[in-house]
Amino acid sequence: MSKTDDRRITLNRETNESTRRLKKSLNKVKWSHALMQIFWTAGPVTTLGLIGGYYIGYGTMPSVQLLIYFVSFTVFSGILGLVAKVIYDGTNDHLEEQSERDILNVTDKLADLILVTRDKVVQGYEGEARQREAALQLLRRVDLTSYGVQIAFTDLTGDRRIGEIMGQIYAYRKIGLQTKVRELYAEHQSHINRMIDELNQNSPQAARELKKWFTGNTSGRLKYGVPREKYFLQRIMSAIENNNPYLMTYRDVEEMMILAFELINGREIPTLTFSYSGKWKYASVVDELERKRSQYRVAQAKGGNRMRALSAYLVEAGYASGEQLPEGLDISLLIARVTSVMDRLAVQARQMIKNKETAPGKVKHLSTVLENSVELYRLSYDGYKEVSKRHQELELASKKWEEMTKQSGKTPGTVKVGSGRRGVRIKESVIFLNEEERLDVCRHLSWYFDKEDINRQSYSLFSSFDNQGGMSARRLAVEIAVALEPHIKLSKPEIQRNINATKAIYLGGLSPDMSAVQKQELGIRMAKEADNEMGLAAIRLADTLVHQYNVELGEDAIEFLHYNYNAGLKSLKRVAERKETIRDKVRKKHAMPPALKSPKQGWLKSLNEIKRVASKL
């Protein structure tokens, strides 16, 4: 052996995780206290208990041998229990720590992704429109100072004078000087009204915001919650059902991430649902139709989202081009093209194995890509196995509803307050995640973040999320829906209605430089302060009763909803006065879902062979 070999030093890593966990669990035990408790129980307590019990039962004192037996039994039982506790703490505490890390990690990433998506929303505009959208984001989501209001309205209107006026009005209104506010209002009303008329032509949203802030009709302090984007859940579910991610917007993606963020951090969303009794045959048919539609959507999401993830992965890995697998491609065509790429990968793997001169790095890379691709394909296949079954059930439910609507055009009656066999029962409930459900959702999203290579570092996170067209953002929204569905039944219309009727938690204090713990603390605090008023939920429920089930609202029912849930009287009366026939709920015949075959044996054979070769390199 040469001197060089003698001087060579091996660098290795030695881990002692098991020892560390054992020491940690041992340190948790107060040994003096535990041993004292054992000997106290085994000594005086056991002796006195045995003597007293034995004397009462048998009228004589117990023998010394019996006394020794019971004392020894107590000592050994206590020691074994103590050892079992140390072992349990050493294993269970590790799992609890891992669970806490998963929750913290998902909270951290979701918070950063929310900020990325907000930037994406603004990025989608140009010129003056981008400036207005940025100002709207500030006004909707940030609790501003008077100077902040001035900046926001200057950008919103392009008029610095209006910005100064709005900043002054906001400052005086905030400290309660309404006399000064009225003076400024009277002085500048004509100027502001002209600007509102001008904004109405290009940006009705900006015009409404200016009018609302000028008149003081803002929706309370933002820390109690911000209005959600209307019908964002319905658009996401429609995107899933139609296998078209572009049916959802960036703002929908943001709302979906905020919903997950608030539920993970303990938000409890109150709900109003109803049950009915009586001869409402068509009502139960509607419910059945919506249940089948929900099940179909979930099955579609599991299959379609994984297939689009596989498509994006093949492009990112360099084995397919963006032209070959473009974003938004029809799912049936996408499956055919992905299958073709997978066939080519399998052929390349076999050729590399035969060509022994191929660089080891290329072999290992192709082995990894093929393994990940087969796994994603298998996940998509598992999802699509259920789609055909759910599609048949949905078609049968649609046909039954169509037949029912042809036979019935009558209203089932009027909602009345009071007891009776026939009527509506309003049920108050809460949407939330318990500890086990929260952990399950976080594990699912943590797995997805790993698959999408969304790392903790902001650079990697932003770059991986910022691909063309934002397809990864839309896939994430779908994945969140899949993660939440088993626990809160997000696909149910009544759940969507109730979530849309509440305010989202205020995240204006969120910033990229916050630590993961700070983001979690912010989420928990805002979840506790969020407004849980049920007035809007009651109005939405009344609207559903009138326009989906064709029930009439009487005066007593309107008063009942107003008194119990603080629902606006004017809004309830508008709902009741809209005399409409039963909505045409008959859906057009749904297209047959794409047929996905199981992973080809040729792929699996090539994968096994190249993995065996790569392991030897």
C-alpha positions as CSV (number, residue, x, y, z in Angstrom):
1,M,0.0,0.0,0.0
2,S,1.4,3.4,-0.9
3,K,2.0,6.3,1.5
4,T,-0.8,8.2,-0.2
5,D,-3.2,5.4,0.7
6,D,-2.1,5.5,4.3
7,R,-2.7,9.2,4.6
8,R,-6.2,9.0,3.0
9,I,-9.0,10.1,5.4
10,T,-12.6,8.9,5.0
11,L,-15.3,11.5,5.5
12,N,-18.6,10.1,6.7
13,R,-21.7,11.0,8.6
14,E,-22.8,9.3,11.8
15,T,-26.3,9.9,12.9
16,N,-27.5,9.1,16.4
17,E,-31.2,10.1,16.1
18,S,-32.4,7.1,18.0
19,T,-30.0,7.8,20.9
20,R,-31.0,11.5,20.9
21,R,-34.7,10.7,21.1
22,L,-34.1,8.2,23.9
23,K,-32.1,10.8,25.9
24,K,-34.8,13.4,25.3
25,S,-37.5,11.1,26.6
26,L,-35.4,10.1,29.7
27,N,-34.8,13.8,30.5
28,K,-38.6,14.3,30.5
29,V,-39.0,11.9,33.4
30,K,-38.6,13.2,36.9
31,W,-36.9,10.1,38.3
32,S,-36.9,11.0,42.0
33,H,-40.6,11.8,41.9
34,A,-41.4,8.7,39.9
35,L,-39.4,6.3,42.1
36,M,-40.8,7.9,45.3
37,Q,-44.3,7.4,43.9
38,I,-43.6,3.8,43.1
39,F,-42.2,3.0,46.5
40,W,-44.9,5.0,48.3
41,T,-47.6,3.0,46.5
42,A,-45.7,-0.3,47.0
43,G,-44.9,0.3,50.6
44,P,-47.4,2.0,52.9
45,V,-50.4,2.2,50.5
46,T,-50.2,-1.4,49.4
47,T,-49.5,-2.7,52.9
48,L,-52.3,-0.8,54.6
49,G,-54.7,-1.6,51.7
50,L,-53.9,-5.3,51.8
51,I,-54.2,-5.6,55.6
52,G,-57.5,-3.7,55.8
53,G,-59.1,-5.5,52.9
54,Y,-57.8,-9.0,53.9
55,Y,-59.0,-8.5,57.5
56,I,-62.5,-7.3,56.4
57,G,-62.8,-10.2,54.0
58,Y,-61.3,-13.0,56.0
59,G,-61.3,-11.7,59.6
60,T,-57.6,-12.3,60.0
61,M,-54.3,-10.8,59.1
62,P,-52.6,-11.7,55.8
63,S,-49.4,-13.8,55.8
64,V,-45.9,-12.3,55.3
65,Q,-45.5,-14.2,52.0
66,L,-48.7,-12.6,50.7
67,L,-47.6,-9.2,51.8
68,I,-44.3,-9.6,50.1
69,Y,-46.0,-10.8,46.9
70,F,-48.3,-7.7,46.7
71,V,-45.4,-5.3,47.5
72,S,-43.1,-6.9,44.9
73,F,-46.0,-7.0,42.3
74,T,-46.6,-3.2,42.8
75,V,-42.9,-2.3,42.5
76,F,-42.3,-4.3,39.3
77,S,-45.6,-3.1,37.8
78,G,-44.6,0.5,38.5
79,I,-41.1,0.1,37.1
80,L,-42.4,-1.7,33.9
81,G,-44.9,1.1,33.5
82,L,-42.2,3.7,33.8
83,V,-40.1,1.9,31.2
84,A,-43.1,1.7,28.9
85,K,-43.7,5.4,29.3
86,V,-40.0,6.2,28.4
87,I,-40.3,4.0,25.2
88,Y,-43.6,5.5,24.3
89,D,-42.4,9.1,24.7
90,G,-39.3,8.3,22.7
91,T,-41.4,7.1,19.7
92,N,-44.6,9.1,20.0
93,D,-42.9,12.5,20.7
94,H,-40.9,12.0,17.5
95,L,-44.1,11.6,15.5
96,E,-45.7,14.6,17.1
97,E,-42.6,16.7,16.3
98,Q,-42.7,15.5,12.7
99,S,-46.4,16.4,12.6
100,E,-45.8,19.9,13.9
101,R,-43.0,20.3,11.4
102,D,-45.3,19.3,8.5
103,I,-48.0,21.7,9.6
104,L,-45.5,24.6,10.0
105,N,-43.9,23.8,6.7
106,V,-47.2,23.8,4.8
107,T,-48.3,27.0,6.5
108,D,-45.0,28.6,5.6
109,K,-45.2,27.6,1.9
110,L,-48.9,28.4,1.5
111,A,-48.3,31.9,2.9
112,D,-45.5,32.6,0.4
113,L,-47.6,31.2,-2.4
114,I,-50.5,33.5,-1.5
115,L,-48.1,36.4,-2.0
116,V,-46.8,35.0,-5.3
117,T,-50.4,34.6,-6.6
118,R,-51.3,38.2,-5.6
119,D,-48.3,39.4,-7.7
120,K,-49.5,37.1,-10.5
121,V,-53.0,38.8,-10.4
122,V,-51.4,42.2,-10.8
123,Q,-48.9,40.9,-13.4
124,G,-51.8,39.9,-15.7
125,Y,-52.6,43.5,-16.3
126,E,-50.7,46.2,-18.2
127,G,-50.3,50.0,-18.0
128,E,-53.1,51.9,-16.2
129,A,-55.0,48.7,-15.6
130,R,-52.1,47.2,-13.7
131,Q,-51.8,50.4,-11.6
132,R,-55.5,50.3,-10.7
133,E,-55.4,46.6,-9.9
134,A,-52.5,47.1,-7.5
135,A,-54.4,49.9,-5.8
136,L,-57.5,47.7,-5.5
137,Q,-55.3,45.0,-3.9
138,L,-54.2,47.5,-1.3
139,L,-57.7,48.8,-0.5
140,R,-59.2,45.3,-0.3
141,R,-56.4,43.5,1.7
142,V,-54.3,46.0,3.7
143,D,-55.3,48.0,6.7
144,L,-53.9,51.3,5.4
145,T,-52.8,54.5,7.1
146,S,-54.1,57.8,5.7
147,Y,-51.0,58.2,3.6
148,G,-51.5,54.7,2.3
149,V,-55.1,55.6,1.3
150,Q,-53.7,58.7,-0.5
151,I,-51.2,56.6,-2.5
152,A,-53.9,53.9,-3.3
153,F,-56.4,56.4,-4.6
154,T,-53.8,58.4,-6.5
155,D,-52.9,55.2,-8.4
156,L,-56.5,54.1,-8.7
157,T,-57.7,57.3,-10.3
158,G,-54.5,58.8,-11.7
159,D,-55.4,62.0,-10.0
160,R,-53.1,63.1,-7.1
161,R,-55.7,65.7,-5.9
162,I,-58.3,62.9,-5.3
163,G,-55.7,60.9,-3.5
164,E,-55.1,63.8,-1.1
165,I,-58.8,64.3,-0.6
166,M,-59.4,60.6,0.2
167,G,-56.4,60.6,2.6
168,Q,-57.8,63.6,4.5
169,I,-61.4,62.1,4.7
170,Y,-60.0,58.8,5.9
171,A,-57.8,60.5,8.6
172,Y,-60.7,62.5,10.0
173,R,-63.1,59.7,9.8
174,K,-60.7,57.4,11.7
175,I,-60.6,59.7,14.7
176,G,-64.3,60.4,14.7
177,L,-64.4,64.0,13.4
178,Q,-67.5,63.6,11.3
179,T,-68.1,67.4,11.1
180,K,-64.9,67.8,9.2
181,V,-65.7,64.7,7.0
182,R,-69.1,66.3,6.0
183,E,-67.3,69.5,5.1
184,L,-64.9,67.8,2.8
185,Y,-67.6,65.6,1.4
186,A,-69.7,68.7,0.5
187,E,-66.7,70.5,-1.0
188,H,-65.5,67.7,-3.2
189,Q,-68.6,65.7,-4.0
190,S,-69.0,67.0,-7.6
191,H,-65.3,66.4,-8.4
192,I,-65.4,62.8,-7.0
193,N,-68.7,62.0,-8.8
194,R,-67.2,63.1,-12.1
195,M,-64.3,60.7,-11.5
196,I,-66.6,57.9,-10.5
197,D,-68.5,58.4,-13.9
198,E,-65.1,58.3,-15.8
199,L,-63.9,55.2,-14.0
200,N,-67.2,53.4,-14.7
201,Q,-66.4,53.3,-18.3
202,N,-63.0,51.4,-17.9
203,S,-63.2,49.9,-14.4
204,P,-66.6,49.6,-12.7
205,Q,-64.8,47.9,-9.8
206,A,-62.6,50.9,-9.2
207,A,-65.6,53.2,-9.4
208,R,-67.5,51.2,-6.8
209,E,-64.4,51.2,-4.5
210,L,-64.0,55.0,-4.8
211,K,-67.7,55.6,-4.1
212,K,-67.7,53.2,-1.1
213,W,-64.7,54.8,0.5
214,F,-65.9,58.4,-0.2
215,T,-69.3,57.8,1.4
216,G,-67.9,55.8,4.3
217,N,-69.6,52.6,3.4
218,T,-66.6,50.4,3.8
219,S,-67.2,47.0,5.3
220,G,-65.7,47.5,8.7
221,R,-62.2,46.9,9.8
222,L,-60.2,44.5,7.6
223,K,-58.9,42.6,10.6
224,Y,-62.3,41.1,11.0
225,G,-62.1,39.6,7.5
226,V,-62.2,40.5,3.9
227,P,-64.9,39.6,1.3
228,R,-64.2,36.5,-0.7
229,E,-64.1,36.4,-4.5
230,K,-67.7,35.6,-5.5
231,Y,-68.3,31.9,-6.5
232,F,-64.6,31.0,-6.6
233,L,-65.4,27.5,-5.4
234,Q,-68.0,27.0,-8.1
235,R,-65.4,28.0,-10.8
236,I,-62.8,25.7,-9.4
237,M,-65.2,22.8,-9.3
238,S,-66.3,23.6,-12.8
239,A,-62.7,23.6,-13.9
240,I,-62.3,20.1,-12.4
241,E,-65.5,18.8,-13.9
242,N,-64.7,20.0,-17.4
243,N,-61.0,19.1,-17.2
244,N,-60.2,22.7,-18.1
245,P,-58.0,24.5,-15.5
246,Y,-58.4,27.8,-17.3
247,L,-62.0,28.1,-16.1
248,M,-60.5,29.3,-12.8
249,T,-58.6,32.6,-12.4
250,Y,-55.5,33.5,-10.4
251,R,-57.8,35.2,-7.9
252,D,-59.7,31.9,-7.5
253,V,-56.3,30.1,-6.8
254,E,-55.5,32.8,-4.2
255,E,-58.9,32.3,-2.5
256,M,-58.4,28.5,-2.4
257,M,-55.0,28.9,-0.8
258,I,-56.3,31.4,1.8
259,L,-59.2,28.9,2.6
260,A,-56.6,26.1,3.2
261,F,-54.4,28.5,5.2
262,E,-57.2,29.6,7.5
263,L,-58.6,26.1,8.1
264,I,-55.1,24.7,8.9
265,N,-54.7,27.5,11.4
266,G,-57.9,26.8,13.3
267,R,-60.6,28.8,11.4
268,E,-64.1,27.7,12.2
269,I,-66.7,28.7,9.5
270,P,-70.3,28.7,10.7
271,T,-72.8,27.1,8.3
272,L,-76.6,27.0,7.8
273,T,-78.0,24.0,6.1
274,F,-81.6,22.7,6.0
275,S,-83.4,19.4,5.9
276,Y,-87.0,19.0,4.7
277,S,-89.9,16.8,5.3
278,G,-93.1,16.3,3.3
279,K,-93.9,15.3,-0.3
280,W,-91.0,17.1,-1.9
281,K,-90.0,14.2,-4.2
282,Y,-88.1,16.4,-6.7
283,A,-86.1,18.0,-3.8
284,S,-84.5,14.6,-3.0
285,V,-83.9,14.1,-6.7
286,V,-82.0,17.4,-6.8
287,D,-79.9,16.4,-3.8
288,E,-79.1,13.0,-5.4
289,L,-78.1,14.8,-8.6
290,E,-75.7,17.1,-6.7
291,R,-74.2,14.3,-4.7
292,K,-73.4,12.3,-7.9
293,R,-72.0,15.5,-9.5
294,S,-69.7,16.0,-6.4
295,Q,-68.4,12.4,-6.5
296,Y,-67.8,12.8,-10.3
297,R,-65.8,16.0,-9.8
298,V,-63.6,14.5,-7.1
299,A,-62.8,11.5,-9.3
300,Q,-62.0,13.8,-12.2
301,A,-59.7,15.9,-10.0
302,K,-57.7,12.9,-8.8
303,G,-57.1,11.7,-12.4
304,G,-56.8,14.9,-14.4
305,N,-54.6,16.8,-12.0
306,R,-52.0,14.0,-11.8
307,M,-52.0,13.7,-15.6
308,R,-51.3,17.4,-16.0
309,A,-48.6,17.2,-13.4
310,L,-47.0,14.4,-15.3
311,S,-47.2,16.5,-18.5
312,A,-45.5,19.5,-16.8
313,Y,-42.8,17.2,-15.3
314,L,-41.9,15.7,-18.7
315,V,-41.5,19.2,-20.1
316,E,-39.4,20.4,-17.2
317,A,-37.2,17.3,-17.3
318,G,-36.5,18.0,-21.0
319,Y,-38.1,14.9,-22.5
320,A,-41.0,16.7,-24.1
321,S,-41.4,20.2,-25.5
322,G,-43.9,22.9,-24.6
323,E,-45.3,22.7,-28.2
324,Q,-45.8,18.9,-27.8
325,L,-47.5,19.2,-24.4
326,P,-49.0,22.7,-24.3
327,E,-50.9,23.9,-21.2
328,G,-54.6,23.7,-21.4
329,L,-54.6,20.9,-23.9
330,D,-57.8,18.8,-24.0
331,I,-57.4,15.9,-21.5
332,S,-58.0,13.1,-24.0
333,L,-55.4,14.5,-26.4
334,L,-53.0,15.1,-23.5
335,I,-53.2,11.5,-22.4
336,A,-52.4,10.2,-25.9
337,R,-49.4,12.5,-26.2
338,V,-48.1,11.7,-22.7
339,T,-48.4,8.0,-23.5
340,S,-46.4,8.5,-26.6
341,V,-43.6,10.3,-24.7
342,M,-43.6,7.5,-22.1
343,D,-43.2,4.9,-24.9
344,R,-40.2,6.9,-26.2
345,L,-38.7,7.1,-22.7
346,A,-38.9,3.3,-22.3
347,V,-37.2,2.8,-25.7
348,Q,-34.4,5.3,-24.8
349,A,-33.9,3.3,-21.5
350,R,-33.4,0.0,-23.4
351,Q,-31.0,1.7,-25.8
352,M,-28.9,3.1,-23.0
353,I,-28.7,-0.3,-21.4
354,K,-27.5,-1.8,-24.6
355,N,-25.0,1.0,-25.2
356,K,-22.5,0.4,-22.5
357,E,-20.5,3.5,-23.3
358,T,-23.3,5.9,-22.2
359,A,-22.3,8.2,-19.4
360,P,-23.4,7.0,-15.9
361,G,-24.9,10.4,-15.2
362,K,-27.3,10.1,-18.1
363,V,-28.3,6.6,-17.1
364,K,-29.1,7.7,-13.6
365,H,-31.0,10.8,-14.7
366,L,-33.2,8.8,-17.2
367,S,-33.8,6.2,-14.5
368,T,-35.1,8.9,-12.1
369,V,-37.3,10.5,-14.7
370,L,-38.8,7.2,-15.8
371,E,-39.4,6.2,-12.2
372,N,-41.2,9.5,-11.4
373,S,-43.2,9.4,-14.6
374,V,-44.4,5.9,-14.0
375,E,-45.4,6.8,-10.5
376,L,-47.4,9.9,-11.6
377,Y,-49.1,7.9,-14.4
378,R,-50.1,5.2,-11.9
379,L,-51.6,7.8,-9.6
380,S,-53.6,9.2,-12.5
381,Y,-54.7,5.8,-13.5
382,D,-55.9,5.1,-9.9
383,G,-57.9,8.3,-10.0
384,Y,-59.5,7.6,-13.4
385,K,-60.5,4.0,-12.4
386,E,-63.4,5.5,-10.5
387,V,-64.4,8.2,-13.1
388,S,-66.3,5.9,-15.4
389,K,-68.4,4.5,-12.6
390,R,-69.2,8.0,-11.3
391,H,-70.0,9.2,-14.8
392,Q,-72.7,6.5,-15.2
393,E,-74.2,7.3,-11.8
394,L,-74.3,11.0,-12.8
395,E,-76.0,10.3,-16.1
396,L,-78.7,8.2,-14.3
397,A,-79.3,11.0,-11.8
398,S,-79.6,13.6,-14.6
399,K,-82.1,11.5,-16.4
400,K,-84.2,11.0,-13.3
401,W,-84.3,14.7,-12.7
402,E,-85.2,15.4,-16.3
403,E,-88.2,13.0,-16.1
404,M,-89.2,14.6,-12.7
405,T,-89.2,18.1,-14.0
406,K,-91.4,17.2,-17.0
407,Q,-94.0,15.8,-14.7
408,S,-94.0,18.4,-12.0
409,G,-94.3,22.2,-12.3
410,K,-96.0,22.9,-9.0
411,T,-94.5,24.6,-5.9
412,P,-94.3,22.4,-2.8
413,G,-95.7,25.2,-0.6
414,T,-94.7,28.1,1.6
415,V,-92.1,28.1,4.3
416,K,-93.9,28.8,7.6
417,V,-92.5,29.2,11.1
418,G,-93.8,26.8,13.7
419,S,-94.2,23.1,14.3
420,G,-95.5,20.7,11.8
421,R,-94.8,17.5,10.0
422,R,-94.0,19.2,6.7
423,G,-91.4,22.0,6.7
424,V,-87.8,23.1,6.7
425,R,-85.4,22.5,9.6
426,I,-82.5,24.9,9.7
427,K,-79.3,23.3,11.1
428,E,-76.4,25.3,12.4
429,S,-73.0,23.7,12.1
430,V,-69.4,24.6,11.8
431,I,-66.8,23.8,9.1
432,F,-63.4,23.1,10.7
433,L,-60.5,20.7,10.7
434,N,-59.8,18.7,13.9
435,E,-56.2,17.8,14.8
436,E,-56.2,14.6,12.9
437,E,-57.8,16.1,9.8
438,R,-55.5,19.1,9.8
439,L,-52.5,16.8,10.0
440,D,-53.9,14.7,7.1
441,V,-54.3,17.8,4.9
442,C,-50.8,19.0,5.7
443,R,-49.3,15.6,4.9
444,H,-51.1,15.6,1.6
445,L,-50.0,19.1,0.7
446,S,-46.4,18.4,1.9
447,W,-46.3,15.4,-0.4
448,Y,-47.5,17.5,-3.3
449,F,-45.0,20.2,-2.6
450,D,-42.2,17.6,-2.7
451,K,-43.5,16.2,-5.9
452,E,-43.7,19.7,-7.5
453,D,-40.2,20.5,-6.0
454,I,-41.6,23.6,-4.2
455,N,-38.7,24.1,-1.7
456,R,-38.6,26.2,1.4
457,Q,-36.1,28.7,-0.2
458,S,-38.0,31.7,-1.7
459,Y,-36.0,31.6,-4.9
460,S,-36.8,27.9,-5.7
461,L,-40.4,28.4,-4.6
462,F,-40.9,31.4,-6.8
463,S,-39.2,30.0,-9.8
464,S,-41.0,26.7,-9.7
465,F,-44.3,28.4,-9.2
466,D,-43.7,30.9,-12.0
467,N,-44.0,28.8,-15.1
468,Q,-45.8,29.9,-18.3
469,G,-49.5,30.3,-18.0
470,G,-49.4,29.5,-14.3
471,M,-50.6,26.0,-14.8
472,S,-48.8,24.9,-11.6
473,A,-50.9,27.5,-9.7
474,R,-54.1,26.0,-11.0
475,R,-53.0,22.5,-10.3
476,L,-52.2,23.5,-6.7
477,A,-55.8,24.8,-6.3
478,V,-57.2,21.5,-7.5
479,E,-54.9,19.6,-5.2
480,I,-56.0,21.6,-2.2
481,A,-59.6,20.8,-3.2
482,V,-58.7,17.1,-3.3
483,A,-56.9,17.3,0.1
484,L,-59.9,19.1,1.8
485,E,-62.7,17.1,0.2
486,P,-62.7,14.1,2.5
487,H,-62.9,16.3,5.6
488,I,-65.2,19.2,4.7
489,K,-67.0,17.9,1.6
490,L,-66.0,20.9,-0.4
491,S,-67.8,19.7,-3.5
492,K,-71.2,20.0,-1.9
493,P,-73.2,23.0,-3.0
494,E,-74.4,23.8,0.5
495,I,-70.7,23.9,1.8
496,Q,-69.7,26.1,-1.2
497,R,-72.7,28.4,-0.4
498,N,-71.7,28.8,3.2
499,I,-68.0,29.4,2.6
500,N,-68.9,32.0,0.0
501,A,-71.1,33.7,2.5
502,T,-68.3,34.3,5.0
503,K,-65.3,36.6,5.0
504,A,-61.8,35.3,4.5
505,I,-59.3,36.0,7.2
506,Y,-57.3,39.2,6.9
507,L,-53.7,38.6,5.8
508,G,-52.6,42.2,5.1
509,G,-49.8,41.8,7.7
510,L,-48.3,38.9,5.7
511,S,-44.9,39.6,4.2
512,P,-42.2,37.4,2.5
513,D,-39.5,38.2,5.2
514,M,-41.6,36.7,8.0
515,S,-40.5,33.4,9.6
516,A,-42.6,30.3,9.4
517,V,-43.5,30.6,13.1
518,Q,-44.6,34.3,12.6
519,K,-46.8,33.3,9.6
520,Q,-48.4,30.6,11.7
521,E,-49.0,33.0,14.6
522,L,-50.5,35.5,12.2
523,G,-52.9,32.9,10.8
524,I,-54.0,31.7,14.2
525,R,-54.6,35.2,15.5
526,M,-56.5,36.3,12.4
527,A,-58.6,33.1,12.4
528,K,-59.8,33.9,16.0
529,E,-60.7,37.5,15.0
530,A,-62.5,36.7,11.8
531,D,-66.2,37.8,11.6
532,N,-68.5,34.9,11.7
533,E,-71.8,36.7,11.1
534,M,-74.4,34.4,9.4
535,G,-76.6,37.1,7.8
536,L,-75.3,36.5,4.3
537,A,-75.5,32.8,4.8
538,A,-79.2,33.1,5.7
539,I,-79.8,35.1,2.6
540,R,-78.0,32.5,0.4
541,L,-80.0,29.7,2.1
542,A,-83.3,31.6,1.4
543,D,-82.2,32.1,-2.2
544,T,-81.5,28.3,-2.5
545,L,-85.0,27.5,-1.1
546,V,-86.8,29.8,-3.4
547,H,-84.9,29.3,-6.7
548,Q,-83.6,25.7,-6.4
549,Y,-86.5,24.1,-4.5
550,N,-89.2,26.6,-5.7
551,V,-90.4,27.2,-2.1
552,E,-92.1,30.5,-1.2
553,L,-91.0,32.6,1.7
554,G,-93.8,33.9,3.9
555,E,-93.5,37.1,6.0
556,D,-93.0,35.0,9.2
557,A,-90.1,33.1,7.5
558,I,-88.5,36.4,6.5
559,E,-88.8,37.8,10.0
560,F,-87.5,34.5,11.4
561,L,-84.3,34.7,9.3
562,H,-83.9,38.4,10.1
563,Y,-84.3,38.0,13.8
564,N,-82.2,34.8,14.3
565,Y,-79.4,35.4,11.8
566,N,-79.4,39.2,11.3
567,A,-80.2,38.8,7.6
568,G,-81.1,42.0,5.8
569,L,-84.9,42.5,5.5
570,K,-84.6,44.2,2.1
571,S,-82.4,41.4,0.7
572,L,-84.8,38.7,2.0
573,K,-87.8,40.5,0.5
574,R,-86.0,40.8,-2.9
575,V,-85.4,37.1,-2.8
576,A,-89.0,36.3,-1.9
577,E,-90.5,38.6,-4.6
578,R,-88.6,37.1,-7.5
579,K,-91.3,35.0,-8.9
580,E,-89.6,32.3,-11.0
581,T,-90.5,28.9,-12.1
582,I,-88.3,26.0,-11.3
583,R,-84.8,26.5,-12.7
584,D,-83.9,24.4,-15.6
585,K,-81.6,22.1,-13.7
586,V,-81.4,19.5,-16.4
587,R,-77.8,19.2,-17.4
588,K,-76.7,18.5,-20.9
589,K,-75.3,15.0,-21.5
590,H,-71.9,14.8,-20.0
591,A,-69.0,13.8,-22.3
592,M,-67.6,10.4,-21.6
593,P,-64.5,10.6,-19.5
594,P,-61.2,9.7,-21.1
595,A,-60.2,6.0,-20.8
596,L,-56.8,5.6,-19.2
597,K,-55.1,2.2,-19.5
598,S,-52.9,0.7,-16.8
599,P,-49.1,1.4,-17.0
600,K,-47.7,-0.6,-19.9
601,Q,-45.6,-3.7,-19.1
602,G,-42.9,-2.3,-21.4
603,W,-42.5,0.8,-19.3
604,L,-42.2,-1.3,-16.1
605,K,-39.8,-3.7,-17.7
606,S,-37.6,-0.8,-18.9
607,L,-37.8,0.9,-15.5
608,N,-36.7,-2.3,-13.6
609,E,-33.8,-2.9,-16.0
610,I,-32.4,0.7,-16.0
611,K,-32.8,0.9,-12.2
612,R,-30.7,-2.3,-11.8
613,V,-28.0,-0.9,-14.1
614,A,-28.0,2.5,-12.4
615,S,-27.6,1.0,-9.0
616,K,-24.4,-0.6,-10.1
617,L,-22.8,2.6,-11.5
